């Protein structure tokens, strides 16, 4: 049973309702960004796995020149993955903070545990 955050309390002003609508829209935008970052993170994981497999194959065949090149590419892929993962974690935290702030404001609470 979920809460209906759109339900307006009788004592709420129109300005408060407008602020709530704006906050809810912002939260929706953050969720959309999170979805994009989640897909990007998953693709970055695939790229790291592919780079790792190519490196293993080059090492198995004794192709040291190719292995050296692929080692650099693998490290670059891991670095990009870390960047995407950091962004994803940051936006998830932001979503949590904004959701709590919306609840605090909407429910008139001084703090949420």
C-alpha positions as a Markdown table, in Angstrom:
| # | Residue | x | y | z |
|---|---|---|---|---|
| 1 | Unk | 0.0 | 0.0 | 0.0 |
| 2 | Unk | 1.8 | 3.1 | -1.2 |
| 3 | Unk | 1.2 | 6.7 | -0.2 |
| 4 | Unk | -0.4 | 9.2 | -2.5 |
| 5 | Unk | 2.0 | 12.1 | -2.5 |
| 6 | Unk | -0.3 | 14.1 | -4.8 |
| 7 | Unk | -3.1 | 14.2 | -2.2 |
| 8 | Unk | -3.3 | 17.8 | -0.8 |
| 9 | Unk | -3.9 | 18.4 | 2.8 |
| 10 | Unk | -6.8 | 20.8 | 3.6 |
| 11 | Unk | -4.4 | 23.4 | 5.2 |
| 12 | Unk | -2.0 | 23.5 | 2.2 |
| 13 | Unk | -1.7 | 26.7 | 0.2 |
| 14 | Unk | -1.7 | 26.9 | -3.5 |
| 15 | Unk | 2.0 | 28.1 | -3.4 |
| 16 | Unk | 2.9 | 25.0 | -1.3 |
| 17 | Unk | 1.1 | 22.8 | -3.9 |
| 18 | Unk | 3.0 | 24.5 | -6.7 |
| 19 | Unk | 6.3 | 23.9 | -4.9 |
| 20 | Unk | 5.3 | 20.2 | -4.4 |
| 21 | Unk | 4.5 | 19.8 | -8.1 |
| 22 | Unk | 7.8 | 21.4 | -9.0 |
| 23 | Unk | 9.7 | 19.1 | -6.6 |
| 24 | Unk | 7.8 | 16.1 | -7.9 |
| 25 | Unk | 8.8 | 17.0 | -11.5 |
| 26 | Unk | 12.4 | 17.4 | -10.4 |
| 27 | Unk | 12.3 | 14.0 | -8.8 |
| 28 | Unk | 10.9 | 12.5 | -12.0 |
| 29 | Unk | 13.8 | 14.1 | -14.0 |
| 30 | Unk | 16.3 | 12.6 | -11.6 |
| 31 | Unk | 14.7 | 9.2 | -12.0 |
| 32 | Unk | 15.0 | 9.6 | -15.8 |
| 33 | Unk | 18.6 | 10.5 | -15.5 |
| 34 | Unk | 19.1 | 7.5 | -13.2 |
| 35 | Unk | 17.6 | 5.2 | -15.8 |
| 36 | Unk | 20.0 | 6.5 | -18.5 |
| 37 | Unk | 23.0 | 6.2 | -16.1 |
| 38 | Unk | 21.9 | 2.7 | -15.2 |
| 39 | Unk | 21.8 | 1.6 | -18.8 |
| 40 | Unk | 25.2 | 3.4 | -19.4 |
| 41 | Unk | 26.7 | 1.6 | -16.4 |
| 42 | Unk | 25.5 | -1.8 | -17.7 |
| 43 | Unk | 27.0 | -1.1 | -21.1 |
| 44 | Unk | 30.3 | 0.1 | -19.5 |
| 45 | Unk | 30.4 | -3.2 | -17.6 |
| 46 | Unk | 30.0 | -5.1 | -20.9 |
| 47 | Unk | 32.8 | -3.1 | -22.4 |
| 48 | Unk | 35.1 | -3.9 | -19.5 |
| 49 | Unk | 34.2 | -7.6 | -19.8 |
| 50 | Unk | 34.8 | -7.5 | -23.5 |
| 51 | Unk | 38.2 | -5.8 | -23.1 |
| 52 | Unk | 39.2 | -8.3 | -20.4 |
| 53 | Unk | 38.3 | -11.2 | -22.7 |
| 54 | Unk | 40.2 | -9.7 | -25.6 |
| 55 | Unk | 43.2 | -9.2 | -23.4 |
| 56 | Unk | 43.0 | -12.8 | -22.1 |
| 57 | Unk | 42.8 | -14.0 | -25.7 |
| 58 | Unk | 45.9 | -12.0 | -26.8 |
| 59 | Unk | 47.9 | -13.2 | -23.8 |
| 60 | Unk | 46.8 | -16.8 | -24.5 |
| 61 | Unk | 48.1 | -16.5 | -28.1 |
| 62 | Unk | 51.4 | -14.9 | -26.9 |
| 63 | Unk | 50.7 | -11.6 | -28.8 |
| 64 | Unk | 52.6 | -9.3 | -26.4 |
| 65 | Unk | 52.2 | -6.2 | -28.5 |
| 66 | Unk | 48.4 | -6.6 | -28.8 |
| 67 | Unk | 48.3 | -7.5 | -25.0 |
| 68 | Unk | 50.1 | -4.3 | -24.1 |
| 69 | Unk | 47.7 | -2.3 | -26.2 |
| 70 | Unk | 44.6 | -4.1 | -24.8 |
| 71 | Unk | 45.9 | -3.6 | -21.2 |
| 72 | Unk | 45.8 | 0.2 | -21.8 |
| 73 | Unk | 42.4 | -0.1 | -23.3 |
| 74 | Unk | 41.2 | -2.2 | -20.4 |
| 75 | Unk | 42.4 | 0.3 | -17.9 |
| 76 | Unk | 40.7 | 3.1 | -19.8 |
| 77 | Unk | 37.5 | 1.1 | -19.9 |
| 78 | Unk | 37.7 | 0.5 | -16.1 |
| 79 | Unk | 38.3 | 4.2 | -15.5 |
| 80 | Unk | 35.3 | 5.2 | -17.6 |
| 81 | Unk | 33.2 | 2.6 | -15.7 |
| 82 | Unk | 34.3 | 4.1 | -12.4 |
| 83 | Unk | 33.2 | 7.5 | -13.6 |
| 84 | Unk | 29.8 | 6.3 | -14.7 |
| 85 | Unk | 29.4 | 4.3 | -11.5 |
| 86 | Unk | 30.2 | 7.4 | -9.4 |
| 87 | Unk | 27.7 | 9.4 | -11.3 |
| 88 | Unk | 25.1 | 6.7 | -10.8 |
| 89 | Unk | 25.7 | 6.5 | -7.1 |
| 90 | Unk | 25.6 | 10.3 | -6.8 |
| 91 | Unk | 22.3 | 10.6 | -8.6 |
| 92 | Unk | 20.7 | 7.8 | -6.5 |
| 93 | Unk | 21.7 | 9.6 | -3.3 |
| 94 | Unk | 20.3 | 12.8 | -4.7 |
| 95 | Unk | 17.0 | 11.1 | -5.5 |
| 96 | Unk | 16.9 | 9.7 | -1.9 |
| 97 | Unk | 17.6 | 13.2 | -0.4 |
| 98 | Unk | 15.0 | 14.9 | -2.6 |
| 99 | Unk | 12.4 | 12.2 | -1.9 |
| 100 | Unk | 12.9 | 12.7 | 1.8 |
| 101 | Unk | 12.7 | 16.5 | 1.4 |
| 102 | Unk | 9.5 | 16.2 | -0.5 |
| 103 | Unk | 8.0 | 14.0 | 2.2 |
| 104 | Unk | 9.2 | 16.3 | 4.9 |
| 105 | Unk | 7.6 | 19.3 | 3.2 |
| 106 | Unk | 4.5 | 17.6 | 2.1 |
| 107 | Unk | 3.8 | 16.0 | 5.5 |
| 108 | Unk | 5.0 | 19.0 | 7.5 |
| 109 | Unk | 7.6 | 17.0 | 9.3 |
| 110 | Unk | 10.8 | 18.5 | 10.8 |
| 111 | Unk | 12.8 | 15.5 | 9.9 |
| 112 | Unk | 12.6 | 12.0 | 8.5 |
| 113 | Unk | 14.4 | 9.1 | 10.2 |
